[in-house]
Amino acid sequence: MTRRVCVVGAGRWGMNHIRTLAGLGCLGGIVEANRVTREELAQAYPGVKIFADLSAAFDEAFDGFTVATPAETHYAIAREIIERGRPVLVEKPIALTSEHARELKTLARQRQVNLMVGHVMLFHPAMRKIKDLIDGGKIGKLAYLYSNRLNLGAVRTEENILWSFAPHDISLFQYFIGEMPREVVSRGGAFVQPHLHDSTMTVLTYPDNVVGHIFVSWLHPFKEHRLVVIGSKGMLSFEDSSESKEIRFHEKGIDWVRGAPIKREGPTETVPYDARMPLTEELSYFVAHLDGTPVEMSDGQNAQDVLEILEKASESLVTQNDATLDKGAGHDYFVHPSSYVDEGVEIGEGTKIWHFSHVQSQTRIGRDCTIGQNVNVGSKVSIGNQVKIQNNVSVYEGVELEDYVFCGPSMVFSNVIDPRSKYPQCGSEFYRKTLVQEGASIGANATIVCGNTIGRHAFIGAGAVVTKDVPDYAVMLGVPAVRSGWACECGQILPGFDDEVICSKCDRGYGLREGLLTPNV
C-alpha cells in the first residue's frame, strides 16, 4: 500500500523533503503560503495536491505530514496536526522550548500517533555503524568523544551558532551514550553581531566519567564536520566533510606498563558501511511507521532531551560574563539572563520572557504569558493573561493586548499614523491606541496599522495589512486586509454558510446577525 505524505513548507529544506518523498513515491501534497512557489510546484509535480494553508490539507486523507517551516512556527503547526490524529515529522528544533517539546510528546502519546523530529544525522549510515561499533565493544569502554561542525557562513540573524549547528551533534551524543549529561558548560564569542554567538564550545559530562565536547562555528576558514570517539581499546574517526567519508578505527591508546603510561601505536583500518542518503533513510523510516508502529528513533523524547541540553548550554553561555543566573529569581516568573526588564514593570505569575528581549517601564504583563526571543515591549503597554508573543515582535506604547492574544513571529504594530524622521512625534499624546481583543490571533509578518481594534477571536492571516477595525471572529487576508470568512473561538476556519453554522472541531454554534458573527447562546 502506497503511503501519501503532505509536506508543510516549501523553503530550502522543505524542497529537500518534497524531492525525497517524490523519489520514494510517497509525495501526496504540499502546503505553501507563497502563491508563486505554489504555481511552480504545481508545474513541477503534476498530480500532487497543492494547498495555500494547512486547514485545507486536512480535508485530504494523508497518512502523515512533515513540517519544514521556520522554527518559530513548528510547535503550533505540529500541535494542530497531532490534534487531528495524524503522524508528523517536524524539522529541528521541534519547538523553541523543551516545555513545548514535552507538550507535543504528551499530546502525541494521548492521540496515539507517531511524533518524530528531524535529527537527520541519526539516520546517517556512518553514525549507525559507529553506534554498532561502540555497542559491540570495538573501542572498549567509551571515555571521550568530540564533534567539530565548522564553516564560513551561513550566518543567521535570528538564532546563534549553538541553536543552528549543535542540535545535530547533541542528538548524536545522546544516541551514542543513551543518558542525559550531568553537567553542561558552554563558552563562546560574538564577533559578527554583538547579540549572537558565532562560535561556541560546549562540554557535556555524562555518568561514568564519559565526557564530550562540541565545537561549532560559522566563522571558520574551511568546512569541517568531524567526529572522534575514544575508548579504552581504540578510537574511531569520521569526517563527513571529506570526499572519502570513511570511518577509521585507530588501534591507539595509552597502556599502563609497570606503573608507567605507554603510548600504544597500532594499525589504522577503514570500516566499511552502506553509503545512503541520511534524509532518504529518515523519511523512509517515517513512512515505514505510518502503519502505527511506534517509532524508536528521533522520537518526541529525543526532541525534548536535545532541547533541554540546548537550554542548559544557552544559560551557561549567556552567564559566562554575567553572575546573574535568573533575573526572575525570587519571583514566580522567569526572565532569561540575556533579557532586560526595566524598573516599574508588573509581571504575572508563570510568565516566561525568553532570550534577548526588553520590557520597558510602566508596563503590565499578565500571568502565564510567553514572550519569545528578541521581543521589545514598550512603556505603558498592557498585556493580558496567557498571551503568546513570538520572536521578533515590537509591542509599542499605545498597544493593548487582552487575554489569550497570539502574536505570530515578526508581525508589526505601529503607534504613529504619519511618521517622519525629520518631524518626530514622541510622547503619549501622539500615539494612537491599538486594541487587540480577547483570543485574537495575528499571523507571522502581518502589520496592524495603529488606531484600529482587532475584535475578539479574530484571525489575521500571515502577511496581511490591517488598516481598519476588524469584527469579532473575522478572518482577514491580503493587502489591505479584507474579510475572507469567519473563524471559531477555537481557531477552526468555518465553512461557508447562510445564517447558522456549527464548528466541526468544537461544536460551538454561531449565527449571522446584522452581518456580524455572534455565538449562539
Residue pairs with C-beta under 8 A, 6 or more apart in sequence:
2 25
2 26
3 26
3 63
3 64
3 287
3 290
4 26
4 27
4 28
4 29
4 60
4 61
4 62
4 63
5 21
5 26
5 27
5 28
5 29
5 62
5 63
5 64
5 65
5 66
5 283
5 286
5 287
5 290
6 28
6 29
6 30
6 31
6 49
6 51
6 57
6 60
6 62
6 64
6 65
6 66
7 14
7 17
7 18
7 21
7 27
7 29
7 30
7 31
7 65
7 66
7 68
8 14
8 31
8 54
8 57
8 65
8 66
8 67
8 68
8 69
8 77
8 81
9 31
9 32
9 67
9 68
9 69
9 70
10 18
10 30
10 32
10 34
10 37
10 41
10 68
11 68
11 69
11 70
13 68
13 91
14 32
14 68
14 69
16 68
16 279
17 66
17 68
17 279
17 283
18 27
18 30
18 41
18 45
20 277
20 279
20 280
20 283
21 27
21 66
21 283
21 287
22 45
22 48
23 280
24 280
24 283
24 284
24 287
26 283
26 287
27 45
27 48
28 48
28 49
28 60
28 62
28 63
29 48
29 49
29 50
29 51
29 57
29 60
29 62
30 38
30 41
30 45
30 48
30 49
30 50
30 51
31 51
31 52
31 53
31 54
31 56
31 57
32 38
32 41
32 50
32 51
32 52
33 52
33 53
33 462
33 463
35 52
38 50
38 52
41 48
41 50
42 48
42 50
49 57
49 60
51 57
54 77
54 80
54 81
55 492
55 493
57 65
58 84
58 86
62 86
63 86
63 87
63 290
64 86
64 87
64 88
64 89
64 114
64 286
64 287
64 290
65 81
65 86
65 87
65 88
65 89
66 88
66 89
66 90
66 91
66 118
66 283
66 286
67 74
67 77
67 78
67 81
67 88
67 89
67 90
67 91
68 91
68 118
69 77
69 91
70 409
70 444
71 91
71 93
71 96
71 159
72 96
72 372
72 390
72 391
72 409
72 444
73 408
73 409
73 444
74 90
74 91
74 93
74 94
74 95
74 96
75 94
75 95
75 96
75 100
75 103
75 104
77 90
78 88
78 90
78 94
78 95
78 104
78 115
79 103
79 104
79 107
81 88
82 88
82 104
82 107
82 108
82 111
82 113
82 115
83 107
83 111
85 111
85 112
85 113
86 113
87 113
87 114
87 115
87 116
87 286
87 289
87 290
88 113
88 114
88 115
88 116
89 116
89 117
89 118
89 282
89 283
89 286
90 104
90 115
90 116
90 117
90 118
90 303
91 117
91 118
92 117
92 118
92 119
92 167
92 168
92 171
92 303
92 306
93 101
93 117
93 163
93 167
93 303
93 306
93 307
93 310
94 100
94 101
94 104
94 115
94 117
94 300
94 303
94 307
95 101
95 104
95 303
95 307
96 354
96 372
96 373
96 391
97 307
97 311
97 352
97 354
98 304
98 307
98 308
98 311
101 300
101 303
101 304
101 307
102 304
104 115
104 300
104 303
105 115
105 299
105 300
105 301
105 303
105 304
108 114
108 115
108 300
109 300
112 292
114 286
114 289
114 290
114 292
114 294
114 295
114 299
115 295
115 299
115 300
115 303
116 285
116 286
116 295
116 297
116 298
116 299
116 300
117 298
117 299
117 300
117 302
117 303
117 306
118 282
118 298
119 167
119 168
119 171
119 298
119 302
119 303
119 306
120 168
120 278
120 279
120 282
121 127
121 168
121 169
121 171
121 172
121 278
122 171
122 172
122 175
122 282
122 297
122 298
122 302
123 278
123 279
123 281
123 282
123 285
123 297
123 298
124 240
124 278
124 281
125 273
125 274
125 275
125 276
125 278
125 281
126 238
126 240
126 245
126 247
126 273
127 172
127 175
128 273
129 247
129 271
129 273
130 176
130 227
130 229
130 236
130 238
130 247
131 175
131 176
133 139
133 236
133 247
133 249
133 271
134 142
134 176
134 229
134 231
134 236
137 233
138 231
138 233
138 234
138 236
138 249
139 229
139 230
139 231
139 232
139 233
139 234
139 235
139 236
139 249
140 231
140 232
140 233
140 234
141 231
141 232
141 233
142 176
142 177
142 210
142 229
142 230
142 231
143 209
143 210
143 211
143 230
143 231
143 232
144 210
144 211
144 212
144 229
144 230
145 173
145 176
145 210
145 212
145 227
145 228
145 229
145 230
146 212
146 213
146 214
146 215
146 227
146 228
147 169
147 172
147 173
147 212
147 213
147 214
147 215
147 226
147 227
147 228
148 215
148 216
148 224
148 225
148 226
149 165
149 166
149 168
149 169
149 214
149 215
149 216
149 217
149 224
149 225
150 215
150 216
150 217
150 220
150 222
150 223
150 224
150 225
151 217
151 218
151 220
151 222
151 223
151 224
152 218
152 219
152 220
152 221
152 222
152 223
153 218
154 218
155 192
155 193
155 198
155 218
155 219
156 164
156 196
156 218
157 193
157 196
158 373
158 374
158 391
158 392
159 196
160 188
160 190
160 196
160 197
160 198
160 200
160 317
161 188
161 196
161 197
161 198
161 199
161 200
161 216
161 217
161 218
162 186
162 188
162 197
162 200
162 202
162 216
162 310
162 313
162 314
162 317
163 310
163 314
164 216
164 218
165 216
165 217
165 218
166 200
166 202
166 214
166 216
166 310
166 313
167 306
167 310
169 214
169 216
170 204
170 214
170 306
170 309
170 310
171 298
171 302
171 306
172 227
173 204
173 212
173 214
174 180
174 302
174 305
174 306
174 309
176 229
177 206
177 210
177 212
179 206
179 207
180 206
180 305
180 308
180 309
181 204
181 205
181 206
181 212
181 309
182 205
182 206
182 207
183 203
183 204
183 205
184 202
184 203
184 204
184 205
184 309
184 312
184 313
184 316
185 202
185 203
185 313
185 316
186 200
186 201
186 202
186 203
186 313
186 314
186 316
186 317
186 320
187 200
187 201
187 316
187 317
187 320
188 197
188 198
188 199
188 200
188 201
188 317
188 320
189 197
189 198
189 199
190 196
190 197
190 198
191 198
191 199
191 219
192 198
192 219
195 338
195 356
197 317
198 217
198 218
198 219
199 215
199 216
199 217
199 218
199 219
199 220
200 214
200 215
200 216
200 217
200 313
200 317
201 213
201 214
201 215
202 213
202 214
202 216
202 313
202 316
203 211
203 212
203 213
204 211
204 212
204 213
204 214
204 309
205 211
206 212
223 241
224 239
224 241
225 239
225 240
225 241
226 237
226 238
226 239
226 240
226 241
227 236
227 237
227 238
227 239
227 240
228 235
228 236
228 237
229 235
229 236
229 237
230 253
231 253
232 253
233 251
233 253
234 249
234 250
234 251
234 252
234 253
234 266
235 249
235 250
235 252
235 253
236 247
236 248
236 249
236 250
236 271
237 247
237 248
237 250
238 245
238 246
238 247
238 248
239 245
239 246
245 275
246 270
246 271
247 270
247 271
247 273
248 268
248 269
248 270
248 271
249 268
249 269
249 270
249 271
250 266
250 268
251 264
251 266
251 267
251 268
251 269
252 263
252 264
252 265
252 266
253 263
253 264
254 261
254 262
254 263
254 264
255 261
255 262
255 264
256 262
282 298
285 295
285 297
286 295
289 295
314 355
315 325
315 336
315 337
318 336
318 337
318 338
318 355
319 325
319 337
322 337
324 337
325 337
326 334
326 335
326 337
327 335
327 336
327 337
327 339
327 341
328 334
328 335
328 347
328 353
331 347
332 349
332 350
333 347
333 348
333 349
333 350
333 351
333 352
333 353
334 351
334 352
334 353
335 341
335 347
335 353
336 353
336 354
336 355
336 356
336 357
338 355
338 356
339 353
339 354
339 355
339 356
339 357
339 358
339 359
340 357
340 358
340 359
341 347
341 353
341 358
341 359
342 358
342 359
342 360
342 361
343 361
344 361
344 362
345 359
345 360
345 361
345 362
345 363
345 364
345 365
346 363
346 364
346 365
347 353
347 359
347 365
348 365
348 366
348 367
348 368
348 369
348 385
349 367
349 368
350 367
350 368
351 365
351 366
351 367
351 368
351 369
351 370
351 371
352 369
352 370
352 371
353 359
353 371
353 375
354 370
354 371
354 372
354 373
354 375
355 373
355 374
356 373
356 374
357 371
357 372
357 373
357 374
357 375
357 376
357 377
358 375
358 376
358 377
359 365
359 371
359 377
360 376
360 377
360 378
360 379
360 381
361 379
362 379
362 380
363 377
363 378
363 379
363 380
363 381
363 382
363 383
364 381
364 382
364 383
365 371
365 377
365 383
365 387
366 383
366 384
366 385
366 386
366 387
366 403
367 385
367 386
368 385
368 386
369 383
369 385
369 386
369 387
369 388
369 389
370 387
370 388
370 389
371 377
371 389
372 388
372 389
372 390
372 391
372 392
372 393
372 409
373 391
373 392
374 391
374 392
375 389
375 391
375 392
375 393
375 394
375 395
376 393
376 394
376 395
377 383
377 389
377 394
377 395
378 394
378 395
378 396
378 397
378 399
378 415
379 397
380 397
380 398
380 428
381 395
381 396
381 397
381 399
381 400
381 401
382 400
382 401
383 389
383 395
383 400
383 401
383 405
384 401
384 402
384 403
384 404
384 405
384 438
385 403
385 404
386 403
386 404
387 401
387 403
387 404
387 405
387 406
387 407
388 405
388 406
388 407
389 395
389 401
389 407
390 406
390 407
390 408
390 409
390 410
390 411
390 444
391 409
391 410
392 409
392 410
393 407
393 409
393 410
393 411
393 412
393 413
394 412
394 413
395 401
395 407
395 413
396 413
396 414
396 415
396 431
397 415
397 428
397 431
398 415
398 428
398 431
398 432
398 433
398 434
398 450
399 413
399 415
399 433
399 434
399 436
400 433
400 434
400 435
400 436
401 407
401 436
402 435
402 436
402 437
402 438
402 439
402 440
403 438
403 439
404 438
404 439
405 436
405 437
405 438
405 439
405 440
405 441
405 442
406 440
406 441
406 442
407 442
408 441
408 442
408 443
408 444
408 445
408 446
408 462
409 444
409 445
410 444
410 445
411 442
411 443
411 444
411 445
411 446
411 447
411 448
411 460
412 445
412 446
412 447
412 448
413 434
413 448
413 450
414 434
414 447
414 448
414 449
414 450
415 431
415 432
415 434
415 450
416 425
416 430
416 431
416 432
416 450
417 432
417 449
417 450
417 451
419 425
431 450
432 450
432 451
433 450
433 451
434 448
434 450
434 451
434 452
434 453
434 454
435 453
435 454
436 442
436 448
436 453
436 454
437 453
437 454
437 455
437 456
437 458
437 472
438 456
438 457
439 456
439 457
439 489
440 454
440 455
440 456
440 457
440 458
440 459
440 460
440 470
441 458
441 459
441 460
441 491
442 448
442 454
442 460
443 459
443 460
443 461
443 462
443 463
443 464
444 462
444 463
445 462
445 463
446 460
446 461
446 462
446 463
446 464
446 465
446 466
446 481
447 464
447 465
447 466
448 454
448 460
448 466
449 465
449 466
449 467
452 466
452 467
452 468
452 469
452 470
453 469
453 470
454 460
454 466
454 469
454 470
455 469
455 470
455 471
455 472
455 473
455 474
456 472
456 473
457 472
457 473
457 487
457 488
457 489
458 470
458 471
458 472
458 473
458 474
458 475
458 476
458 487
459 473
459 474
459 475
459 476
459 487
459 491
459 493
460 466
460 470
460 476
460 481
461 475
461 476
461 477
461 478
461 481
461 484
463 479
464 476
464 477
464 478
464 479
464 481
465 478
465 479
465 480
465 481
466 476
466 480
466 481
467 480
467 481
468 480
470 476
470 481
470 483
471 483
471 516
471 517
472 516
472 517
472 518
473 486
473 487
473 488
473 489
473 510
473 517
474 483
474 485
474 486
474 487
474 517
475 483
475 484
475 485
475 486
475 487
475 493
476 482
476 483
476 484
477 484
478 484
485 493
485 494
485 496
486 493
486 494
486 501
486 510
486 517
487 493
487 494
488 494
488 503
488 505
488 506
488 508
488 510
489 506
489 508
489 519
490 503
490 505
490 506
490 508
491 505
492 503
492 504
492 505
492 506
494 501
494 503
494 510
495 501
495 504
497 512
498 512
499 511
499 512
500 509
500 510
500 511
500 512
500 520
501 509
501 510
501 511
502 508
502 509
502 510
503 509
503 510
508 519
508 520
509 519
509 520
510 517
510 518
510 519
510 520
511 517
511 518
511 520
512 518
